[in-house]
Amino acid sequence: MVKITDVARHANVSASTVSYALSGKRPISEETRRRIEDSIRELGYRPHAGARSLASSRSQVIGLVLPLRKGMHMPVVMQFATSVATAAREHDHDVLLLTHNEGEEGINRVARSRLADAFIIMDVEMDDRRLPLLRGLDQPSVLIGFPSDPAGLTCIDLDFAGAGEACVEHLASLGHRTVALVGSPPEVYVRGTGFARRVAAGFTAAADRLGLRSSVHPCPETPAAAQAMAEQLLHEQPELSGVVIHNEPVTQPLISAFQTMGLRVPQDLSVVAICPDETAEQAPLPISSVSIPSAEIGTGAVDLLMAKLAEHDGVPETTTLPATLTERATSAAVSSATARRPEDRVEHTHTPGLPGQIPRSPSG
């Protein structure tokens, strides 16, 4: 392992001069700084995090607040966490995980103790209780998600409203006139989680604009709930021909439930999902989808945070990644079979107790 003394010897300076070059605590000549930087690159020296923190009064740690609570799909959450950790290491920072359950007190505790230089916050609610604290902290923060009022904050996320709109526009372009959104679990909507609310808002707005009949249905994350939801949708809306799914755990179970009930996808029913590309691509029938770019969002959050730590000018308050839909095997133009009369459909038993909304006509 290369040590600071090795760099000093190679650059023909003292170890303390190398330390000053790394910390910026004392001025050194530009020629000496370049020589030290050349030696660091040539030798592959990586400063020890503890030594850097002592020299700079920084911990070189990012606090990442994870949503470990009901209704959150952990494989997707961990995709975001992995991308943050990977990007942080590129900036010579480590990541300290905090759970959402610790709330404001957990963030405040870490901030007061200087265990972290900055924070990345996930699972942002529309009226998130953590916002006043984050606005008042000495340490900078970046939110993965948008509250209703992002003023004074730095936020990055997918355009989830645009994702909902893109799915409806795709189905409408194929001739579908009655569509349903199978969304996140009920508790996610109750908490006011931003991404879920925005998908539903974008879905509904696009359906109204295009004159489609639409409905929104929260759905628990179980195969049994997916089966019950399929039965409910076809019982309540026999003319249904297009379904948008924003709930990764039930995406394939819901498609399978429709198929078990005798519907062909996409000949009888088109399905579009908002999900990671892996979910869509690895399905038995590749799913038309809007991608959730977790790696790009996580990396972008770290880059924004590094810019704030460096006190760069012009760091944007909001960064919105565009929603891009990829057409695959589960969506197709409306066929004569899809447009069959309601009385030609087989009636299915409705399973009561699942949350949902009454189907909406275009006029609302």
C-alpha positions in Angstrom: 0.0 0.0 0.0 1.4 3.4 -1.0 1.9 5.8 1.9 2.1 9.5 2.1 5.8 9.2 2.8 6.2 7.4 -0.5 4.5 10.3 -2.3 6.7 12.8 -0.5 9.9 10.9 -1.5 8.8 10.6 -5.1 7.9 14.3 -5.3 11.0 15.3 -3.4 9.0 17.2 -0.7 8.2 16.6 2.9 5.3 14.5 4.1 3.8 17.6 5.7 3.8 19.4 2.3 1.9 16.5 0.7 -0.6 16.7 3.6 -1.0 20.5 3.0 -1.5 19.9 -0.7 -4.3 17.4 0.1 -6.0 19.4 2.8 -5.5 22.9 1.4 -4.7 24.2 4.9 -1.5 26.0 3.9 -0.5 27.6 0.6 2.0 25.8 -1.5 3.4 26.8 -4.9 1.6 25.7 -8.1 4.8 23.9 -9.3 5.0 21.9 -6.1 1.3 21.1 -6.1 1.6 19.8 -9.7 4.6 17.7 -8.8 2.7 16.1 -5.8 -0.4 15.5 -8.0 1.8 13.8 -10.6 3.3 11.6 -8.0 -0.1 10.7 -6.5 -1.3 9.6 -10.0 1.8 7.7 -10.8 2.0 5.8 -7.6 -1.8 5.3 -7.3 -1.9 6.8 -3.8 -5.4 7.0 -2.1 -5.5 9.0 1.1 -6.9 7.2 4.1 -10.4 8.5 5.0 -9.5 9.0 8.6 -6.4 11.0 7.8 -8.4 13.1 5.3 -11.1 13.8 7.8 -8.5 15.0 10.4 -6.8 17.2 7.9 -10.0 18.7 6.5 -12.4 18.6 9.4 -14.6 16.5 7.2 -15.7 12.9 7.7 -15.7 12.0 4.0 -19.1 10.3 4.7 -22.5 10.8 3.1 -25.6 10.0 5.2 -28.1 8.0 3.1 -31.6 7.9 4.5 -33.3 4.7 3.3 -37.1 4.0 3.4 -37.1 0.7 5.3 -40.9 0.6 5.8 -44.0 -1.1 4.6 -44.9 -0.6 1.0 -41.4 0.0 -0.3 -40.0 -2.6 -2.7 -36.5 -3.3 -1.3 -34.8 -4.6 -4.5 -35.5 -1.2 -6.1 -34.5 0.7 -3.0 -31.2 -1.2 -3.0 -30.6 -0.3 -6.6 -30.7 3.3 -5.6 -28.5 2.7 -2.5 -25.9 0.8 -4.6 -25.7 3.5 -7.2 -25.2 6.1 -4.4 -22.5 4.1 -2.7 -20.7 3.4 -6.0 -20.7 7.1 -7.0 -19.7 8.2 -3.5 -16.6 6.0 -3.7 -15.7 7.7 -7.0 -15.5 10.8 -4.9 -13.5 9.1 -2.1 -16.6 9.2 0.2 -18.2 6.4 2.2 -21.9 6.0 3.0 -23.6 5.8 6.3 -27.1 4.3 6.2 -29.9 5.7 8.2 -33.4 4.3 8.2 -36.5 6.5 7.6 -37.9 5.3 10.9 -35.2 7.4 12.7 -36.9 10.5 11.3 -35.7 13.9 12.0 -34.0 12.9 15.2 -31.7 10.4 13.4 -30.6 13.0 10.8 -30.1 15.6 13.5 -28.1 13.2 15.7 -25.7 12.4 12.8 -25.5 16.1 11.8 -24.7 17.3 15.3 -22.0 14.6 15.8 -20.5 15.5 12.4 -20.6 11.8 11.4 -21.6 12.8 7.9 -20.7 15.8 5.8 -23.9 15.7 3.8 -27.2 13.8 3.3 -29.1 12.1 0.5 -32.8 11.6 1.4 -35.0 9.0 -0.2 -38.7 8.3 -0.1 -39.7 11.9 -0.1 -43.3 12.7 0.8 -45.3 15.6 -0.7 -45.4 17.3 2.7 -42.3 15.7 4.2 -41.8 16.5 7.9 -38.0 16.5 7.5 -37.9 19.5 5.2 -37.6 22.2 7.8 -34.7 20.4 9.4 -32.9 19.9 6.1 -33.4 23.5 5.2 -31.8 24.6 8.5 -28.8 22.2 8.6 -25.2 23.3 8.2 -24.6 20.2 6.1 -26.0 20.2 2.5 -28.5 17.6 1.3 -30.0 16.3 -1.9 -33.5 14.7 -2.1 -34.2 11.8 -4.4 -37.8 12.8 -5.0 -39.8 16.0 -5.0 -41.9 17.5 -2.2 -44.8 19.7 -3.1 -42.6 22.8 -2.4 -39.0 22.2 -3.3 -37.9 25.8 -2.7 -34.6 26.1 -1.0 -33.8 22.4 -1.5 -31.9 20.3 -4.1 -34.0 17.5 -5.6 -33.5 14.9 -8.4 -35.9 12.3 -9.7 -37.6 10.7 -12.7 -40.5 12.7 -14.1 -43.0 10.3 -12.6 -46.0 12.4 -13.7 -44.5 12.3 -17.2 -44.2 8.5 -16.8 -47.9 8.2 -16.1 -48.7 10.4 -19.0 -46.4 8.5 -21.4 -48.1 5.2 -20.5 -51.5 6.6 -21.2 -50.4 8.3 -24.4 -48.9 5.0 -25.7 -52.1 3.1 -25.0 -54.3 5.8 -26.5 -52.1 5.8 -29.7 -52.9 2.1 -30.0 -56.7 2.8 -29.9 -57.4 1.9 -26.2 -60.3 3.8 -24.7 -60.6 2.3 -21.2 -57.5 2.1 -19.0 -56.6 1.4 -15.4 -53.6 2.1 -13.2 -52.6 -0.6 -10.7 -50.4 1.5 -8.4 -48.4 1.3 -5.3 -49.6 -0.3 -2.0 -52.3 1.7 -0.2 -50.0 2.9 2.6 -47.7 4.5 0.1 -50.5 6.8 -1.1 -51.7 7.4 2.5 -48.2 8.7 3.4 -48.3 11.0 0.5 -45.2 9.6 -1.1 -44.3 11.8 -4.0 -43.5 9.4 -6.8 -46.8 7.4 -6.3 -48.9 10.5 -6.2 -47.3 11.9 -9.3 -47.7 8.8 -11.4 -51.4 8.7 -10.5 -51.8 12.5 -11.3 -50.0 12.1 -14.6 -52.0 9.0 -15.6 -55.3 10.7 -14.8 -54.5 14.0 -16.4 -53.4 12.3 -19.7 -56.6 10.1 -19.7 -58.8 13.1 -19.2 -56.9 15.1 -21.9 -57.2 12.3 -24.4 -60.9 11.4 -23.6 -60.2 8.0 -22.1 -62.2 6.3 -19.3 -59.7 5.7 -16.4 -59.4 4.4 -12.9 -56.7 4.2 -10.2 -56.2 1.2 -7.9 -53.7 0.9 -5.1 -52.6 -2.7 -4.7 -50.9 -4.7 -1.9 -47.6 -6.4 -2.9 -48.8 -10.0 -2.9 -49.7 -12.5 -5.7 -53.1 -13.0 -4.0 -53.7 -9.3 -4.2 -52.7 -9.3 -7.8 -55.2 -12.2 -8.6 -58.0 -10.3 -6.7 -57.1 -7.1 -8.5 -57.4 -8.8 -11.9 -60.8 -10.1 -11.0 -61.9 -6.8 -9.7 -60.8 -4.9 -12.8 -62.6 -7.2 -15.2 -65.7 -7.3 -13.1 -66.0 -3.5 -12.7 -64.7 -2.6 -16.2 -65.5 -5.4 -18.7 -64.5 -3.0 -21.5 -61.0 -2.6 -20.1 -58.3 -3.0 -22.7 -55.2 -1.3 -21.3 -53.5 -1.6 -17.9 -50.6 0.5 -16.5 -48.7 -1.1 -13.5 -46.6 0.8 -11.1 -45.9 -1.8 -8.5 -42.9 -4.1 -9.2 -43.8 -7.0 -7.0 -47.2 -7.6 -8.6 -46.2 -6.8 -12.2 -45.7 -10.4 -13.4 -48.3 -11.9 -11.0 -51.0 -9.5 -12.4 -50.1 -10.4 -16.0 -50.2 -14.1 -15.1 -53.6 -13.6 -13.4 -55.1 -12.0 -16.5 -53.7 -14.9 -18.6 -55.1 -17.5 -16.3 -58.5 -15.8 -16.6 -58.4 -16.4 -20.4 -57.1 -13.1 -21.6 -54.3 -13.0 -24.1 -51.6 -10.3 -23.7 -51.4 -8.2 -25.8 -54.2 -9.4 -28.1 -57.0 -9.0 -25.6 -55.3 -6.7 -23.0 -52.3 -4.4 -23.4 -50.0 -3.9 -20.4 -47.5 -1.2 -19.7 -45.3 -0.9 -16.6 -43.3 1.7 -14.8 -40.4 -0.3 -13.5 -36.6 -1.0 -13.8 -35.5 -2.2 -17.2 -34.5 -5.6 -15.7 -38.0 -6.2 -14.5 -39.4 -5.5 -18.0 -36.7 -7.3 -20.0 -36.5 -10.4 -18.0 -40.3 -11.1 -17.8 -41.6 -14.2 -19.7 -43.2 -11.8 -22.1 -41.0 -8.7 -22.2 -43.1 -5.8 -20.9 -43.5 -2.4 -22.6 -42.3 0.0 -19.9 -41.1 3.4 -18.7 -37.7 2.8 -17.1 -36.9 3.8 -13.6 -33.2 4.8 -14.0 -32.0 4.2 -10.5 -28.3 4.3 -11.4 -28.6 7.6 -13.2 -30.6 9.1 -10.3 -28.3 7.9 -7.6 -25.2 9.0 -9.4 -26.8 12.4 -10.2 -27.7 12.9 -6.5 -24.0 12.3 -5.5 -22.7 14.6 -8.2 -25.1 17.4 -7.0 -24.0 16.8 -3.4 -20.3 17.0 -4.3 -21.0 20.3 -6.1 -22.7 21.7 -3.0 -19.9 20.5 -0.8 -17.5 22.3 -3.1 -19.7 25.4 -2.9 -20.1 25.6 -6.7 -22.3 28.3 -8.1 -25.4 27.4 -10.1 -26.3 24.0 -8.5 -29.9 23.5 -9.7 -32.7 23.2 -7.2 -34.5 20.6 -9.3 -33.2 18.0 -11.8 -35.9 16.0 -13.6 -35.0 13.0 -15.7 -37.3 12.5 -18.7 -39.6 9.6 -18.9 -38.8 7.3 -21.8 -41.2 4.5 -22.9 -39.8 1.4 -24.6 -42.4 -0.7 -26.5 -42.0 -4.4 -26.1 -44.3 -7.5 -26.4 -47.1 -6.6 -24.0 -48.8 -3.7 -25.9 -50.6 -3.8 -29.2 -53.3 -2.0 -31.2 -56.9 -2.7 -30.1 -58.2 -5.8 -32.0 -61.8 -6.8 -32.7 -61.4 -9.3 -29.8 -60.5 -6.6 -27.4 -63.5 -4.5 -28.5 -66.0 -7.3 -27.9 -69.2 -6.4 -26.2 -69.3 -6.5 -22.3 -71.9 -9.3 -22.4 -69.5 -11.5 -24.4 -67.0 -11.5 -21.5 -67.0 -14.2 -18.8 -68.2 -12.7 -15.5 -65.6 -13.1 -12.7 -66.2 -13.0 -9.0 -65.3 -9.7 -7.4 -63.1 -10.0 -4.3 -64.2 -7.3 -1.9 -61.9 -5.4 0.4 -59.2 -4.2 -2.0 -58.8 -0.5 -2.1 -59.5 1.3 -5.3 -61.2 4.2 -7.0 -64.5 4.3 -8.9 -63.8 4.2 -12.6 -63.8 7.8 -14.1 -65.3 9.0 -17.3 -63.2 11.5 -19.2 -65.2 14.3 -17.7 -64.2 13.2 -14.2 
